[in-house]
Amino acid sequence: MNDLSPAAQAVLIAFNDAPFDEEYGDSYGIAAALRAAVDQVVPLYSCNTSATRGRIRHKLLAIAAELEDVDG
């Protein structure tokens, strides 16, 4: 993992730390990885400076939320 950038490490750690669901597999891990990627690419504090960044962040977080709610 030392060859990864800090941003890539954060995404991988988030994925690995997420719970695994027997029925839906890695959906929580994928959601956690997406959230970590959002935090690395479009940090929350940067949304105040650009509406485009806010829309990108919102769309990626919506995908993550949907993946976490895949069962229902």
C-alpha positions, -999 to 999 in steps of 0.1 A, spaced: 0 0 0 30 23 3 30 28 -35 -4 44 -34 -11 81 -30 -27 92 2 -59 97 -17 -59 62 -31 -50 48 3 -80 65 19 -103 50 -7 -88 15 -3 -90 17 35 -126 28 34 -135 -1 12 -117 -26 33 -132 -13 66 -168 -14 53 -190 -43 64 -196 -72 39 -232 -82 32 -239 -118 24 -268 -110 1 -254 -78 -16 -217 -84 -15 -195 -54 -15 -221 -27 -19 -212 -11 14 -175 -13 5 -182 4 -28 -203 31 -11 -176 37 14 -150 39 -13 -171 64 -33 -175 86 -2 -138 85 4 -131 94 -32 -155 123 -30 -137 135 2 -104 132 -16 -114 148 -49 -141 173 -39 -136 181 -2 -166 195 16 -150 229 22 -144 234 -15 -181 232 -23 -186 268 -12 -163 280 -40 -180 262 -69 -215 251 -77 -200 225 -101 -180 209 -74 -211 208 -52 -231 190 -79 -203 165 -85 -201 158 -48 -239 155 -45 -241 130 -74 -213 108 -61 -227 108 -26 -262 98 -40 -246 68 -57 -230 58 -25 -263 61 -6 -281 41 -32 -255 13 -29 -259 12 8 -297 10 5 -296 -18 -22 -317 -41 -1 -345 -18 4 
